Amino acid sequence: MKSVLFGTLNLGKLREARMVCNKFGLNLVAPSEIRQDNYVDFGLDAWPGPVPEIEETCQDYLGNARLKARGFWLWSGIPSISDDSGLEVEALGGAPGILSARFAGESCDFNANIEKLLALLQGERQRRARFRCLICCVFGEEREFVCEGVLNGQIGYERRGQGGFGYDSVFLVDGYDKTLSQIKEEGLPVKTHRVLALEKLADLDLSAGL
């Protein structure tokens, strides 16, 4: 398999992305897996140094995904994928959107984010929402692929399920009477927004560009 760096520190994202990419011949490598004692295994002439912290400073998903993918490519020299995704709730005008991970504040966790979301939607009957993911893969200075995936559903009134991460426990997927957490927990077949975006990369014959 050909190796591609997946620029994330989120293990949930990494597991999900690996399951998809393995099917079309790509081995996703986490930045933390490139160490001073094994960099030659990835075809590198020298250790690139500690994993960089790349802040998401753009105001849209694509900008943040491109910023991270290009930053990890510059750091490692390995073709790099990165994503930015968020939850968009119609009744909240598309919020939290790019602020999904820090909806309740800069140092918050997803428990606080979910509590804020449910509080804002209290008494609201129109609860349509979608998860949206933009993925950017950088191969070189002027070589990149970009793909988008969307998963539609609505926000439930309470948390259900222990699987997944983020807002999964309150997101009811269209076509199911279950949250995304429950679907993942039970191993039911569903393509998340991230999976849909990654599969579009496969359709672009990503491996042929390496």
C-alpha positions, 0 to 999 in steps of 0.5 A, spaced: 500 500 500 502 507 498 502 511 504 498 518 505 499 522 511 492 524 514 493 530 518 489 529 524 490 528 532 483 525 532 483 518 533 476 517 531 477 520 524 483 516 523 479 510 524 474 511 520 478 514 514 483 508 515 477 503 513 475 507 507 482 508 504 484 501 505 479 499 500 482 503 495 490 501 496 492 507 501 495 506 508 493 512 512 499 514 517 498 519 523 503 524 524 505 521 531 507 515 527 513 518 524 518 518 529 526 519 530 527 512 530 523 510 524 522 515 519 526 511 514 520 506 513 516 512 510 521 514 505 524 520 508 531 522 508 531 525 515 526 526 521 522 532 520 521 533 527 516 534 532 509 534 529 507 541 528 501 544 531 497 547 525 491 552 527 485 552 523 485 560 522 480 560 516 473 562 516 471 556 511 471 548 511 476 548 505 480 553 507 482 549 514 482 543 510 487 546 505 491 549 511 492 543 515 494 538 509 499 543 506 502 544 513 503 537 514 505 536 507 511 541 508 512 538 514 513 531 512 514 531 504 509 525 504 502 526 500 497 529 506 490 529 507 486 533 512 479 535 513 475 540 516 467 538 518 462 541 522 454 540 524 450 545 520 443 546 524 438 550 519 434 553 525 440 556 528 442 559 521 447 553 519 451 554 526 455 551 529 458 550 522 466 551 522 465 552 530 463 545 531 468 543 535 468 549 540 461 551 540 461 552 547 468 555 548 475 555 546 477 550 551 470 546 551 469 539 550 463 535 546 459 534 552 458 542 553 457 543 545 451 538 546 448 541 552 449 548 548 446 545 542 440 542 545 439 548 550 438 553 544 433 548 540 429 547 546 422 548 544 424 548 536 420 543 532 424 544 526 430 540 527 433 539 520 441 538 520 447 536 516 454 534 517 458 537 512 466 534 510 471 538 506 477 534 504 483 536 501 489 532 499 496 535 497 501 532 493 505 538 491 506 545 491 500 546 485 497 539 486 491 537 490 484 534 490 478 537 494 472 533 495 466 534 499 461 529 503 454 531 506 450 527 511 443 529 512 438 528 518 436 532 524 437 533 531 434 529 537 431 531 543 436 527 547 443 523 547 442 516 544 448 511 544 455 511 546 458 510 539 462 515 535 464 521 537 462 529 537 455 530 536 453 523 533 449 521 539 444 527 538 444 526 530 438 522 527 440 520 520 435 520 515 432 513 513 434 511 520 430 511 527 437 512 530 442 516 532 449 516 528 452 513 535 447 508 535 448 506 528 456 506 529 455 502 536 450 497 532 455 496 526 449 498 521 451 500 514 451 507 513 456 512 510 458 518 514 460 525 511 467 523 511 466 516 508 462 520 502 468 525 501 473 520 502 470 515 497 470 521 492 477 521 492 477 514 490 473 516 484 478 521 482 483 515 482 487 518 488 493 512 488 495 514 481 497 521 483 502 518 488 
